[in-house]
């Protein structure tokens, strides 16, 4: 990767020479810089000093990018157009778009998308009031679309306030934040989809014959109209959701996720809380139908609701499998079991899961999962949870090594009896893996319950660069005076 000296010059060399250059070397890939807050410079994207600038600068940069390019975006608010609702940011094939920069970074690893909030907004006139729907009437129909066959990446953005309330014939009533209609498979990572709306389906996104991936994303306060508060997936989609959080989304049917028309979703390590199905279709968190076959692993589904038919999961068609899932404490009409995982026309195979009201199935339990602090929004497992070390290792998707927090899976808790399936350590049920308690006295390297000269000697023996060392208390990759100070501060008997 490099920062190009002239994006315009690269484009101007002609298609034949450009292709030859691309085949000969990968150096042709450009880094395009974007800064909505900049007021000076050449406005051509070639450097931070000359970054594309202004509210529409991200749109300009994405339109200029070609396969292999990276777009680096400084924190700020970006809008596709000053006033035209039908204009959106178009993600191209093999173009990677990264938010979270402060400006001045020279390496991708230096950005911080948490501290440097980078927003793609549909609020074109800046007048939104979340409790007043009429103020959204002039917002963008879609925030991000993609070219056919796109395998691009969008990483480190908040997508807010899209409002797809237009004509159905033009698909302007679907997918408030994103809409993917024809074999598009981009990846969205470290993104938040917040307060997007539509009238037909998919408050955050509408998918048709497309198979995107969503990794480490948050979906909150999206409104899906008739179908899918967060997503409406129709007609042979194969989306992947990993380590995602779905909260406070709502639609008439499927509070968070709807899968229709032979879709084959894979949903792993995800949390569903506070989602609502407000109409007659049901499915407070997830709704499946029309021959859709889902694979659901290590989910926590709790506190969701439906006014009719299944506050948790409703499967009305197709065959789906659920393993290592917690579905507990959802509300709606019918029996308690109706609001856990309900099959009504579809077939659901549930194993090694904790589902309220479920009385049978291999490895299943039906007991309070004992979350740490559900009132405070903490749905991790407490130390005495019956969901610890009782899941199914073979059911965990190949390559899945972390939980929703990014902590290691397959952690043994000695106080919890091993159950489940596989060779210890056994995976936990739910989106979070219970982690060992931190040592009470981390400076006591030899475990004799006192910090003394022996431990000081061990620290001094590790002095200098030492990635992952026990003596590197602040995890900065070096054992130095800071760590020595921490050890001396803990001198004496351990508490």
Order of alpha helices (4+ residues) and beta strands (2+ residues): alpha-alpha-beta-beta-alpha-beta-beta-beta-beta-beta-beta-beta-beta-beta-beta-beta-beta-beta-beta-beta-beta-beta-beta-beta-beta-beta-beta-beta-beta-beta-beta-beta-beta-beta-beta-beta-beta-beta-beta-beta-beta-beta-alpha-beta-beta-alpha-beta
